[in-house]
Each structure stands twice: as structure tokens, then as C-alpha cells.
């Protein structure tokens, strides 16, 4: 399925939030566990990635208003899901779209291309 057949809202969401696969993993993790509050090292374990790989993603999502960060002096920051209702709705639509194999493959291709440009 070419990207032309994917809803523009889904592509816009991918462009804004899913810069790399780590973003997809972290966003989905918090979306599916909206009440958790964890440190980056614990989040990394839960999503199966290194903390160094997800820390920039966590900070990016804090800047975008998807996550909040609470920092106690001398402690590792704690992250919590705080995406506004509209963004949560967009994530629901994104996850629903990725249930279709053809759509998922087209989105994976787009993310791979973005990741290749970063290298």
C-alpha cells in the first residue's frame, strides 16, 4: 500500500511523533499504560531498549506535551503520560491503522526511511 492510500491524519501523526521506532515503542507503551510513572531505566526495560536509546525520545515527548517529567534532586526523572485528548485520539487512530498489515508495512517503510536519513 503506498502512503497515498493512508489517511492524511495518520501520516501527519507519524510525521509529528514517530520519528523512529523507539518513538513508536515509547508512545505506544505510555498510551497502553496511561497511569504509570516510571524512570527511563525502567521504561527501557519494559520496551526492550537501552535507556540511552529512549532518553532522547522521552525528552522529545516532554517538549511535545505527550509526557511530563518530575525530577527530584539527585534522582532519575520520572515520566508520566499527559497527552491531551486530541493526541490520545490520534494515537488510537494510529494504532488501529497499524493493525492492518499493508498499512503497517507502509508506515514501517516511512519510519525506516526517516531513520536512514538520520544516519
Buried (B, 14 or more C-beta within 10 A) or exposed (E): BEBEEBEEEBBEBBEEBBBBBBBBBBBBBBBEEEEBEBBBEBBBEBBEBEBEBBBEBBBBBBEEEBBBBEEEEEEEBBBBBBBEEEBBEBBEBBBEBBEEEEBEEBBEEBBEEBEEEEE
